[in-house]
Amino acid sequence: MSEQPPPQGGSSRGLWILIICLLAPSVVVPLAVPFYDKADPALFGFPFYFWFQFALILMSAVLTVTALAISRIATDRDRSARQGVER
């Protein structure tokens, strides 16, 4: 049994776990309706229920763009690691 040297690009497993952690709040927080099912505090006349959902949209967009950027780095690492093993 011969051992192969570790890929030079490094493992991207940690990055993929980070991506999952970044995307999870976008799914889990909107499902926790009792957390934000209230009228106070109001913001510019909007009850908490409405403006919090708008804030969730913005938060989800920022987290998704961040996850996209990290996924590109992880994909590049995976590709370079595969090329290193194939050679």
C-alpha positions as CSV (number, residue, x, y, z in Angstrom):
1,M,0.0,0.0,0.0
2,S,1.5,3.3,-1.1
3,E,0.4,6.6,0.5
4,Q,-0.2,9.5,-1.8
5,P,1.1,12.9,-0.7
6,P,-1.6,15.4,0.3
7,P,-2.8,17.7,-2.4
8,Q,-0.8,20.9,-2.7
9,G,-3.9,23.1,-3.0
10,G,-5.1,22.1,0.4
11,S,-8.4,20.7,1.5
12,S,-11.5,22.8,0.8
13,R,-13.7,20.8,3.1
14,G,-13.6,23.6,5.7
15,L,-14.6,26.1,3.1
16,W,-17.6,24.0,2.1
17,I,-18.6,23.8,5.8
18,L,-18.3,27.5,6.1
19,I,-20.6,27.9,3.0
20,I,-23.2,25.7,4.6
21,C,-23.0,27.8,7.8
22,L,-23.4,31.0,5.8
23,L,-26.5,29.7,3.9
24,A,-28.2,28.1,6.8
25,P,-29.5,31.3,8.5
26,S,-31.2,32.3,5.2
27,V,-33.4,29.2,5.5
28,V,-33.7,28.7,9.3
29,V,-34.4,32.2,10.5
30,P,-37.5,32.8,8.3
31,L,-38.9,29.5,9.6
32,A,-38.7,30.8,13.2
33,V,-41.9,32.9,12.8
34,P,-42.7,33.1,16.6
35,F,-39.3,35.0,17.0
36,Y,-40.5,37.9,14.8
37,D,-44.3,37.7,15.0
38,K,-44.8,41.0,16.8
39,A,-45.6,44.6,16.1
40,D,-43.0,46.4,18.3
41,P,-40.5,47.9,17.7
42,A,-41.8,49.8,14.7
43,L,-39.4,51.3,12.2
44,F,-40.6,54.3,10.1
45,G,-44.2,53.2,10.8
46,F,-43.6,49.6,9.7
47,P,-44.3,46.9,12.3
48,F,-41.4,44.7,13.3
49,Y,-42.8,41.7,11.4
50,F,-42.5,43.6,8.1
51,W,-39.2,45.4,8.4
52,F,-37.5,42.3,9.9
53,Q,-38.5,40.3,6.8
54,F,-37.0,43.1,4.6
55,A,-33.8,42.9,6.7
56,L,-33.8,39.1,6.2
57,I,-33.9,39.6,2.5
58,L,-30.9,41.9,2.6
59,M,-29.1,39.6,5.0
60,S,-29.7,36.6,2.8
61,A,-28.4,38.4,-0.2
62,V,-25.2,39.4,1.5
63,L,-24.7,35.9,2.9
64,T,-25.4,34.3,-0.5
65,V,-22.9,36.6,-2.3
66,T,-20.3,35.8,0.3
67,A,-21.0,32.1,0.0
68,L,-20.6,32.4,-3.8
69,A,-17.2,34.1,-3.5
70,I,-16.0,31.4,-1.1
71,S,-17.4,28.6,-3.3
72,R,-15.3,29.9,-6.2
73,I,-12.2,29.7,-4.0
74,A,-13.2,26.2,-2.8
75,T,-13.8,25.0,-6.4
76,D,-10.4,26.3,-7.5
77,R,-8.8,24.5,-4.6
78,D,-10.6,21.3,-5.5
79,R,-9.6,21.6,-9.2
80,S,-6.0,22.2,-8.4
81,A,-6.0,19.3,-5.9
82,R,-7.5,17.0,-8.6
83,Q,-4.9,18.1,-11.2
84,G,-2.1,17.4,-8.7
85,V,-3.4,13.9,-8.0
86,E,-3.8,13.1,-11.7
87,R,-0.3,14.0,-12.6
